[in-house]
Amino acid sequence: MRLRTLKKRNFRYVFIVTSLTLLFLFIRNYHNNVKPCPNSTEWPLDRDMDDMCLINYIRKYRMELPSQLPYNMSSESMNRASTIMSSQLMGMDHFWTDAVFFAEKMIPEEKRTKRFFECGASNGEFMSQTYFAERFLGWTGMLVEADMYYFNIMKEKHRKAYQFSLCASTSTKSNKATFLHVEKWRNNGTEHYTPGDGRILNGKKGIPEEFRTHGTKLIDVFCVPVYSIMTAVNMPSVDIFFLDVEGPELEILKTMPFDKIDVSIFVVEHNSVPGKLERLENFFHEKGYVLQESSIIDSLFARKEYLKESRDFSKSFYDRLHEWFFIAPVRD
């Protein structure tokens, strides 16, 4: 009897020692394979899209909260009527505004988030794809701009959305890229001010000839996957995703985990690369989206279930704006 008890006791000791040893080895192996978070403002490079070091870095160092201050726009007055009448002067693209009307009409109210994601937000005003929806229809969302020069200008506009000083990565990990900062570009000998023409150079060396003008330079930028940005503010669902980055749009789309995000409509620039529209159509078809509308620059892709009825765009752009004039919750 005593021998049996002794054997049981020895077995317990062996089991406990073995378990503790395995636990120690597991913890040591875990720490050897998991990268420690970098110190202070050091860029957390080569991090997976859901890496918490990356997410926390974005929140702490690369994100501005929606402003509580009145708008500070430079090219239009602060009342509804003047904004409607000056929309073309502001550079508001009717195609982008059509996308907002489409979302308001076609997405069922119970599924509508009134959120956007704008990748390539520039200075937050000139050619903004989201300012109209934000100010006149009460939308909010995420504004992403890689160029710190224009990002700092955007902060002064007091947009009512989260703002990120980041570029969208073309891989599923964070990385560093070379960005072409453009203040002016040359067209037939004439220089034009174009805050939206900055771009990732994608391995190209040096500044392209057409951009070799005053204010143009190369800068290093920190790039993260789109999903990391959405996770940083806990916004995996948006009604419209605007993507205008002068080239690598399709590469960025391929990094997005469609099983973890919920996007109703994509508006994507396609004119920068020959044949891109066809490749975009094929990509979105596999994801359950169809091409609803296209201009010479941008294309709108919507989920198939939102196309059961056709849009009524028989009214002019300004007629539609005047309809919203009387019901839109304008923000200061």
C-alpha positions as CSV (number, residue, x, y, z in Angstrom):
1,M,0.0,0.0,0.0
2,R,2.8,2.4,0.9
3,L,4.6,1.5,-2.3
4,R,1.6,2.3,-4.4
5,T,1.2,5.7,-2.6
6,L,4.9,6.4,-3.2
7,K,4.6,5.6,-6.9
8,K,1.6,8.0,-7.2
9,R,3.5,10.7,-5.4
10,N,6.6,10.2,-7.7
11,F,4.3,10.3,-10.7
12,R,2.9,13.7,-9.6
13,Y,6.3,15.1,-9.1
14,V,7.5,13.9,-12.5
15,F,4.3,15.3,-14.1
16,I,4.7,18.7,-12.4
17,V,8.4,19.0,-13.3
18,T,7.7,18.0,-16.9
19,S,4.8,20.4,-17.3
20,L,6.9,23.3,-15.9
21,T,9.8,22.5,-18.1
22,L,7.5,22.4,-21.2
23,L,5.9,25.7,-20.2
24,F,9.4,27.3,-19.7
25,L,10.5,26.1,-23.2
26,F,7.2,27.4,-24.7
27,I,7.6,30.9,-23.2
28,R,11.3,31.1,-24.1
29,N,10.5,30.1,-27.7
30,Y,7.6,32.5,-27.9
31,H,9.8,35.4,-26.8
32,N,12.5,34.4,-29.2
33,N,10.1,34.5,-32.1
34,V,8.0,37.6,-31.2
35,K,9.7,40.9,-31.9
36,P,9.7,43.3,-29.0
37,C,8.0,46.7,-29.5
38,P,10.4,49.4,-30.7
39,N,11.3,52.2,-28.4
40,S,9.6,55.6,-28.6
41,T,8.9,56.9,-32.1
42,E,11.0,54.3,-34.0
43,W,9.0,52.9,-36.9
44,P,7.8,49.4,-36.2
45,L,8.8,47.9,-39.5
46,D,8.0,44.4,-40.9
47,R,5.0,44.0,-38.6
48,D,1.9,42.0,-39.4
49,M,-1.3,43.9,-40.0
50,D,-2.8,42.9,-36.7
51,D,0.4,43.3,-34.6
52,M,-0.5,45.2,-31.5
53,C,2.9,47.0,-31.4
54,L,2.0,48.4,-34.8
55,I,-1.6,49.3,-33.9
56,N,-0.6,51.0,-30.7
57,Y,2.2,53.0,-32.5
58,I,-0.4,54.2,-35.0
59,R,-2.7,55.3,-32.2
60,K,0.0,57.1,-30.3
61,Y,2.1,58.7,-33.0
62,R,0.3,58.7,-36.3
63,M,-3.3,59.5,-35.6
64,E,-5.2,62.7,-35.1
65,L,-8.7,62.6,-33.5
66,P,-11.7,64.3,-35.3
67,S,-11.6,68.0,-34.7
68,Q,-14.0,69.7,-32.4
69,L,-13.2,73.1,-33.8
70,P,-15.1,74.9,-36.7
71,Y,-14.0,74.2,-40.2
72,N,-11.1,76.3,-41.5
73,M,-11.4,76.0,-45.2
74,S,-9.6,78.4,-47.5
75,S,-11.5,78.5,-50.8
76,E,-15.2,78.8,-49.8
77,S,-17.3,80.6,-47.2
78,M,-18.8,78.8,-44.3
79,N,-22.5,78.6,-45.4
80,R,-24.4,76.1,-47.4
81,A,-25.4,78.1,-50.3
82,S,-22.0,79.4,-51.2
83,T,-20.5,75.9,-50.9
84,I,-23.1,74.6,-53.3
85,M,-22.5,77.4,-55.8
86,S,-18.7,77.1,-55.5
87,S,-18.4,73.3,-55.6
88,Q,-16.8,73.3,-59.0
89,L,-14.4,76.1,-58.0
90,M,-13.4,74.0,-55.0
91,G,-12.5,71.1,-57.3
92,M,-15.3,68.9,-56.0
93,D,-15.5,66.0,-58.5
94,H,-19.2,65.2,-59.3
95,F,-18.3,61.5,-59.6
96,W,-17.2,61.3,-56.0
97,T,-20.4,63.1,-54.9
98,D,-22.5,60.7,-57.0
99,A,-20.9,57.9,-55.0
100,V,-22.1,59.4,-51.8
101,F,-25.7,59.8,-53.2
102,F,-25.5,56.2,-54.3
103,A,-24.5,55.0,-50.9
104,E,-27.3,57.1,-49.2
105,K,-29.9,55.7,-51.5
106,M,-28.8,52.1,-52.1
107,I,-27.3,50.8,-48.8
108,P,-30.1,49.7,-46.5
109,E,-30.5,52.1,-43.5
110,E,-29.8,49.3,-41.0
111,K,-26.5,48.5,-42.7
112,R,-25.5,52.1,-43.4
113,T,-22.6,53.3,-41.3
114,K,-22.1,56.8,-42.8
115,R,-18.4,56.2,-42.6
116,F,-15.7,56.6,-45.3
117,F,-12.1,55.7,-45.8
118,E,-10.1,58.1,-48.0
119,C,-6.6,57.0,-49.0
120,G,-4.8,59.8,-50.6
121,A,-6.5,62.6,-48.7
122,S,-4.0,65.3,-49.6
123,N,-4.7,68.6,-47.7
124,G,-8.2,67.6,-46.8
125,E,-9.9,70.3,-49.0
126,F,-8.5,70.5,-52.6
127,M,-10.2,67.8,-54.6
128,S,-11.4,66.2,-51.4
129,Q,-13.5,63.1,-52.0
130,T,-15.1,63.1,-48.6
131,Y,-15.5,66.7,-47.4
132,F,-19.0,67.0,-48.9
133,A,-20.3,63.9,-47.2
134,E,-18.7,64.8,-43.9
135,R,-19.9,68.4,-43.7
136,F,-23.3,68.2,-45.3
137,L,-24.4,64.7,-44.6
138,G,-22.9,64.0,-41.2
139,W,-20.5,61.3,-42.3
140,T,-17.1,60.6,-40.6
141,G,-14.3,58.1,-41.1
142,M,-10.6,57.9,-41.8
143,L,-8.4,60.3,-43.8
144,V,-5.0,58.9,-44.8
145,E,-2.1,61.0,-46.2
146,A,1.5,59.9,-46.6
147,D,3.0,63.4,-47.3
148,M,3.6,65.1,-43.9
149,Y,3.6,68.5,-45.7
150,Y,0.0,68.1,-46.8
151,F,-1.0,66.2,-43.7
152,N,0.0,69.2,-41.5
153,I,-2.1,71.4,-43.7
154,M,-5.1,69.0,-43.4
155,K,-4.9,69.2,-39.6
156,E,-5.5,72.9,-39.8
157,K,-8.7,72.3,-41.8
158,H,-10.4,70.8,-38.7
159,R,-11.9,67.8,-40.5
160,K,-14.4,65.8,-38.4
161,A,-12.7,62.5,-39.1
162,Y,-9.7,60.5,-37.9
163,Q,-6.5,61.6,-39.7
164,F,-3.4,59.4,-40.3
165,S,0.0,60.5,-41.4
166,L,0.8,57.2,-43.1
167,C,1.0,55.6,-46.5
168,A,-1.0,52.5,-47.4
169,S,1.3,49.5,-47.7
170,T,1.4,47.3,-50.8
171,S,2.2,44.3,-48.6
172,T,0.5,42.7,-45.5
173,K,3.4,44.1,-43.3
174,S,4.5,47.6,-42.4
175,N,7.4,48.9,-44.4
176,K,9.3,52.0,-45.5
177,A,8.9,53.5,-48.9
178,T,10.2,56.4,-51.0
179,F,7.6,59.0,-51.7
180,L,7.6,61.8,-54.3
181,H,6.6,65.0,-52.6
182,V,5.1,67.3,-55.3
183,E,4.2,71.0,-54.8
184,K,4.2,71.8,-58.5
185,W,4.5,69.8,-61.7
186,R,5.4,70.9,-65.3
187,N,3.1,70.4,-68.2
188,N,4.3,71.7,-71.6
189,G,6.6,74.1,-69.8
190,T,3.9,75.4,-67.5
191,E,4.1,74.7,-63.8
192,H,0.9,73.7,-62.0
193,Y,0.1,73.5,-58.3
194,T,-1.1,70.0,-57.6
195,P,-1.2,68.8,-53.9
196,G,-2.7,65.5,-54.9
197,D,0.1,64.3,-57.2
198,G,2.5,62.9,-54.7
199,R,3.1,59.1,-55.0
200,I,5.1,56.1,-54.0
201,L,7.8,55.5,-56.6
202,N,7.7,51.7,-56.6
203,G,11.3,51.1,-57.0
204,K,11.9,53.9,-59.5
205,K,15.2,55.8,-58.9
206,G,15.3,59.5,-59.0
207,I,12.6,62.1,-59.7
208,P,10.7,61.6,-63.0
209,E,11.4,64.3,-65.5
210,E,7.9,65.8,-65.5
211,F,8.2,66.4,-61.8
212,R,11.6,68.0,-61.7
213,T,10.5,71.4,-60.7
214,H,10.3,73.7,-57.7
215,G,9.4,72.0,-54.4
216,T,9.7,68.5,-55.7
217,K,11.8,66.1,-53.5
218,L,12.0,62.5,-52.3
219,I,11.1,61.6,-48.8
220,D,10.9,58.4,-46.7
221,V,7.4,57.5,-45.5
222,F,6.1,54.8,-43.2
223,C,3.6,52.5,-44.7
224,V,1.1,50.2,-43.0
225,P,-1.6,47.8,-44.2
226,V,-5.1,49.4,-44.6
227,Y,-6.5,46.9,-42.1
228,S,-4.1,48.2,-39.4
229,I,-5.5,51.6,-39.8
230,M,-9.1,50.4,-39.6
231,T,-8.2,48.4,-36.5
232,A,-6.6,51.4,-34.8
233,V,-10.0,53.1,-34.6
234,N,-12.1,50.0,-34.5
235,M,-13.8,50.8,-37.8
236,P,-13.7,47.6,-39.9
237,S,-17.0,48.7,-41.7
238,V,-17.3,51.7,-44.0
239,D,-19.8,52.6,-46.6
240,I,-17.3,54.0,-49.2
241,F,-13.6,53.4,-49.6
242,F,-11.9,56.0,-51.8
243,L,-8.5,54.9,-53.1
244,D,-6.5,57.4,-55.1
245,V,-2.7,56.9,-54.7
246,E,-1.4,57.5,-58.3
247,G,-0.5,53.9,-59.2
248,P,-0.5,51.0,-56.7
249,E,-4.2,50.9,-56.0
250,L,-4.6,47.2,-57.0
251,E,-1.6,46.2,-54.9
252,I,-3.1,47.9,-51.9
253,L,-6.5,46.2,-52.4
254,K,-4.9,42.8,-52.6
255,T,-3.6,43.3,-49.0
256,M,-7.0,43.8,-47.5
257,P,-8.6,40.8,-45.7
258,F,-12.1,40.9,-47.0
259,D,-13.2,38.3,-44.5
260,K,-12.4,40.8,-41.7
261,I,-13.7,44.1,-43.2
262,D,-17.0,45.3,-44.5
263,V,-16.9,47.8,-47.4
264,S,-20.1,48.5,-49.4
265,I,-18.6,50.7,-52.2
266,F,-15.1,51.2,-53.6
267,V,-14.2,54.3,-55.7
268,V,-10.8,53.6,-57.2
269,E,-8.6,55.7,-59.6
270,H,-7.7,53.6,-62.6
271,N,-6.2,56.0,-65.2
272,S,-2.6,56.0,-63.9
273,V,-1.8,52.5,-65.3
274,P,-2.9,51.2,-68.8
275,G,-5.2,48.2,-68.5
276,K,-5.8,48.7,-64.8
277,L,-9.6,49.0,-65.1
278,E,-9.9,45.5,-66.5
279,R,-7.7,44.1,-63.8
280,L,-9.8,46.0,-61.2
281,E,-13.0,44.5,-62.6
282,N,-11.6,41.0,-62.4
283,F,-10.4,41.5,-58.8
284,F,-13.7,43.0,-57.6
285,H,-15.7,40.3,-59.4
286,E,-14.0,37.7,-57.4
287,K,-14.9,39.6,-54.2
288,G,-18.6,40.0,-55.1
289,Y,-18.6,43.6,-56.4
290,V,-19.6,44.9,-59.8
291,L,-18.6,47.9,-61.8
292,Q,-21.5,50.4,-61.4
293,E,-20.1,53.5,-62.9
294,S,-16.8,54.7,-64.5
295,S,-15.3,58.0,-65.6
296,I,-12.0,58.6,-67.4
297,I,-10.3,58.7,-64.0
298,D,-12.2,56.8,-61.4
299,S,-14.5,53.7,-61.2
300,L,-17.2,52.8,-58.7
301,F,-17.6,49.2,-57.6
302,A,-20.6,48.2,-55.5
303,R,-21.7,45.0,-53.8
304,K,-24.1,43.0,-56.0
305,E,-26.9,43.1,-53.5
306,Y,-27.1,46.9,-53.6
307,L,-27.8,46.9,-57.3
308,K,-31.4,45.5,-57.3
309,E,-32.8,48.8,-58.3
310,S,-31.2,51.4,-60.6
311,R,-30.2,54.9,-59.5
312,D,-32.2,57.9,-60.6
313,F,-29.6,60.3,-61.9
314,S,-31.9,62.0,-64.4
315,K,-31.7,65.1,-62.2
316,S,-28.7,67.3,-62.6
317,F,-25.9,67.4,-60.1
318,Y,-26.9,70.8,-58.8
319,D,-30.6,69.7,-58.5
320,R,-29.5,66.9,-56.3
321,L,-27.3,69.2,-54.2
322,H,-30.2,71.6,-53.7
323,E,-32.4,68.7,-52.5
324,W,-29.8,68.0,-49.8
325,F,-29.5,71.8,-49.1
326,F,-32.7,71.7,-47.1
327,I,-32.2,68.4,-45.2
328,A,-28.4,67.9,-44.7
329,P,-27.1,68.3,-41.1
330,V,-24.4,70.9,-41.9
331,R,-21.5,71.0,-39.5
332,D,-19.6,74.1,-38.5
